Amino acid sequence: MVDEVRRTTAPLVFFVDDNFVSDPEGAKELCRELVPLGRRWVSQASIDAAHDEELLALMARSGCQGSWSGSRR
């Protein structure tokens, strides 16, 4: 996935995933790999991400511009 991000010329990457943070450790690893690329990205994520400050910080550092939970009440 990181190689694809590296190769794209799109100004913003959209990770099409129903829940980017469903595997928090995997999401952290991906974010760490994205940091040096300096790319901007968005995805969908559950509110569970808000309970993990390390994950939120890594998402921000890696270029996350926002995520949408899809939940409406």
TACOR-V582595 format. One record per residue. N is the residue number from 0. RES is the residue in one small letter. PHI is phi as a letter, one per 20 degrees, with the letter a starting at -180 (* if undefined). PSI is psi as a letter, one per 40 degrees, with the letter a starting at -180 (999 if undefined). D_CENTER is the distance of its C-alpha to the mean C-alpha in Angstrom with 1 decimal. Layout:
BEGIN
<<N | RES | PHI | PSI | D_CENTER> <N | RES | PHI | PSI | D_CENTER>>
END
This chain:
BEGIN
<<0 | m | * | d | 11.8> <1 | v | f | d | 11.7> <2 | d | f | d | 15.2> <3 | e | f | d | 14.4> <4 | v | f | d | 11.9> <5 | r | f | d | 14.7> <6 | r | f | d | 17.3> <7 | t | f | i | 16.1> <8 | t | d | e | 17.8> <9 | a | f | i | 15.8> <10 | p | f | d | 15.0> <11 | l | b | h | 11.7> <12 | v | e | h | 9.5> <13 | f | d | h | 8.8> <14 | f | f | h | 7.3> <15 | v | e | g | 10.2> <16 | d | b | h | 9.7> <17 | d | f | d | 11.6> <18 | n | b | g | 9.6> <19 | f | g | d | 6.2> <20 | v | d | e | 7.8> <21 | s | f | d | 11.2> <22 | d | d | g | 11.6> <23 | p | g | d | 10.5> <24 | e | f | d | 12.1> <25 | g | f | d | 10.6> <26 | a | f | d | 6.9> <27 | k | f | d | 8.6> <28 | e | f | d | 10.4> <29 | l | f | d | 7.8> <30 | c | g | d | 6.4> <31 | r | g | d | 10.2> <32 | e | f | d | 11.0> <33 | l | e | d | 8.9> <34 | v | g | d | 10.7> <35 | p | f | e | 14.0> <36 | l | f | d | 13.1> <37 | g | m | f | 12.7> <38 | r | e | i | 10.8> <39 | r | d | i | 9.3> <40 | w | b | i | 6.5> <41 | v | c | i | 6.1> <42 | s | a | a | 5.9> <43 | q | e | i | 8.2> <44 | a | b | i | 8.3> <45 | s | f | i | 11.6> <46 | i | f | e | 13.2> <47 | d | g | d | 13.4> <48 | a | g | d | 10.4> <49 | a | f | e | 13.0> <50 | h | e | e | 15.3> <51 | d | c | g | 13.5> <52 | e | f | d | 13.8> <53 | e | f | d | 12.8> <54 | l | f | d | 9.3> <55 | l | g | d | 9.2> <56 | a | f | d | 10.7> <57 | l | f | d | 8.6> <58 | m | f | d | 5.4> <59 | a | f | d | 8.3> <60 | r | f | d | 9.9> <61 | s | e | e | 7.5> <62 | g | o | e | 7.7> <63 | c | f | h | 5.5> <64 | q | d | e | 8.5> <65 | g | q | i | 8.2> <66 | s | b | i | 7.7> <67 | w | c | h | 10.9> <68 | s | e | d | 12.6> <69 | g | m | e | 15.4> <70 | s | e | h | 17.9> <71 | r | c | h | 21.0> <72 | r | c | 999 | 24.3>>
END
